């Protein structure tokens, strides 16, 4: 029976052969290197590139994850806010209706531009009814406000203190909004006095005035 041949490897010679492949390598031209150095260099470059790509990918994923977490937190906050509003929707609608009713009530006390003459005439008649004598009844410059127009009227009347007090009370109870201010009293006789005052009346803005105010408000926002 034949005996198996025993193979022997000369490790010293192999090591020397491998070492010779790494001698006198030209770093400027790797293409001329022996196979083993070329293979090991390519493997090293591959490992480095893979590590860099992996680290970059992890950093990008971390940034995306942080952004997603922040977005989730924001959405949760928005949801809670909207949920709270939704739960109070009935109450908010009731409050809105109350405010709209109050605004309509105030609007009903404001005359239009065409009705201002009638309002001023009725105020004049109230003074005459209270035995006051008008020396001056002079409307001033109309002041345009965001939602209404204000017309100041300078007045000077003669009469007793009590008659003027009744006149002021009559103005306060007018269905339209009017107010007396800047009152100055000058005694003329023992019973007669001169009253100088500013009467402020208010009215709606007409279509052109309202459009002009909306334009101004829009420009201020810009």
C-alpha positions, 0 to 999 in steps of 0.5 A: 500500500502506497504511502501519501506524499507529505507536502512541505511549504518553505514559509521562509522563502514565501515570506521573503518572496512577499517582502520582495514585492513591497520593496522599491515601490514607486508611490507616484505610479501604483499601476506598476506595483506587484499584484499583492501591494496593489490588492492590499492598497485597493482593499485599504482604500475600499475600507476607508471609503466605506467607513467615510460613507457609513459615517456620513450616512449615519450623520445624515440619518441623525439630522433627519431623525432630529428634524422629524422629532422636532416636527412631531413635537410641533404637530403635537402642539398644534393638535393640542391647540386645535383640540382645545379650540374645537372643544370650546367651539360652541362657547366661542360661537356664542361669544361671537354672536354676542359681540356681533349683536353688540356691534349691530346695536352700536351701528344702529346708533350711527347715522349715515352721511345723508342723515347727519343734517337731520341729526344736527337739526334735531340737536338744534331743536332740543336747545330751542326747546330748552329755551336756549339761544344759539349764537354759534352752531358751526360744524368743523372738519370731518375726522375719518377714523378706521370704522366711523367718521367724527364730526365736531360742532362748535356751539355757543348758547345763552340761557340758564344753568338748569336749561343747559343742563337739561339740554345736555341730558337730552343729548345724552338720551338721543338714539344717535351717539352725540357727546358734549365736551370742552364746556366753558361757562361765562356769566352774562347776568344774574340768571343768564350765562353763555355756554361754549362747548364742542358737540361731537357727533358720529356717522357711518363711513360711506363706501368711498371712505370705507374703501380708502380706510381699507387701503390705508390699513393694507398699506400699514400692514405692508 
